[in-house]
């Protein structure tokens, strides 16, 4: 997944998306470099335009809201009321 992010970053800044460049971005970011994944990514991107991929991905909804507005509510725990201690009245209560 990180290699996809690296390729998107290279695309955004106008860099050429090659295996070497993707590896450099991942290394600079401190991410694990999986050369097999990078090779598959580069092969998958040949003959395609990233703009088209981004446009088709943005047409898909990321997350759907619950159908019918069903939302699970958390039950609130009622606090037990502690009895209030009455303070003694008179001269003794002053000290």
Protein Blocks (a to p, Z undefined) as FASTA:
>chain_A
ZZmmmmmmmmmnopacdfklmmmmmmmnopacdfklmmmmmmmmgopafklmmmmmmmpc
fbdcdehhiacddddddddddddddddedjklmZZ
